[in-house]
Amino acid sequence: MTDGRHPHARLGDTLTAPPFTVRVAGSTSLHLSGELDAAGASALASALNPLITPGGVVELDLADLSFMDSTGINALCEAARRLGQGGRIRLVHLQPSVRRVIEISGLESMFNGDAERRLPT
């Protein structure tokens, strides 16, 4: 018998998701991997806090990030807001699924700093 949410899960099964990890890659850069959802958003916010200086640039390497939901987008938007005018979050090495979430949300220009440029791969 399935629980209705996971068609292949049976009552009593334990379901796991790929973990989310944040690694400090430099004085103003982080490497994200796994799936960024509500469970990982607070870890991302905590890792971003010491890197944020008004007007600064923080680079996030997303080469190994396979998924991001609205809570991940919210954590990035909050960090960008705290960087203030002249500051920005630079996203690099995006996976197609993560790129699509950002494009659909209409926030592409917030993270690359130029509405005419596309997010880098």
N, C-alpha and C positions, 0 to 999 in steps of 0.2 A: 504494500500500500504506500502511495506517495503522499507527501504533505501538500500538494497542490502548487507550491512555489518552485520546487525543484523536481521536474518530472521523473528523474531517475533516482531520487532519494527515497529511502524507505523510512518509515517512522522509527526513530531511535538512532538513525545514521548521524554521524558527526560530519559536518561539512566545513571545509577550510578554504580559505582564499590565499593567494600568494601574499606573502608579507610585504609590507612597505618599509623601505629603509631610506635613510638620509645619511649621506656621508659628506663631511666637510672636505671639499676638493681644493680649497684655497682661501685666502683671506676674505674674498668676497664671492665665493662660488660654492655651490652644493651639487652633488650628484644624487639624483633620485632614482629609485628602482622599485619594481613591484607594482602594486595597485594603490593609488592614492584615493581614499574614500574617507568617510567620517572617522574611521578608526585611526587613520594616519595623519589627518589634518592638523591635529594638535602637535604632533611630533614635528611636522614641517614648520608650523608657526614658531615653535620653540627653537628650532635650528636657524630660522631666519632672523629672529630677534637680535642676536649680537652682530649680525651683518648689516643691519639697517642704519644708515646715517643719512640725514636729510640731503637730498640732491645726489646721492650715490647711485651706483649701479650694482646690482646683484645678478650674477649669472647662475642659471639653473640648467644643468646638463640632464636632459630627459631621455637619453639614449636607451635606458633600461626601464623606463616607466611605461608599462603596458596599458594602464587604465587611469583615468581621472574623472571624478564626478563633480557635482556642483560644490561640494564642501572643499575640494581641492582648489577649484576656481576661486572660491571665496577666500581661502587662505592666501592665494596669490594676489588677489585684488586688495586685500587688507595690507599686505606688505607693500604693494605699489603705492597705496594711499599714504602709508607712513613714510615712504621715501620722498614724497612731496614733489613739488615742481622741480623739474630738471633731473629727478631721479627716475629710475626705471628697473624693471625686472627684465632681464634678457634671457629668453628661452632658446636653447640650442639642442640640436640632435633629437627633434621630436619624432616619435613614432606616429604613423598615420592616424591611429585611433585617437591619440591625445591631440594631435593637430586639429582633427575634425571637431572635437569638443570645443576647442578654443575658437575656431572659425564660426561654428554654429552659435556660440554665445555672443558673437560680435565684439570680442575683446582682443582681436588680433593686434590692433594698433596700440593697445595699452602695453603689450609686452614686447613689441619690437620698436616702439617709439616713432614709427612713421606709418601713417595710414596707407601710404602708397606701396610700401614694401610688404612682401609676404614673409611669413615666419620662416626662418632658416631650417634646413634639414640637418 
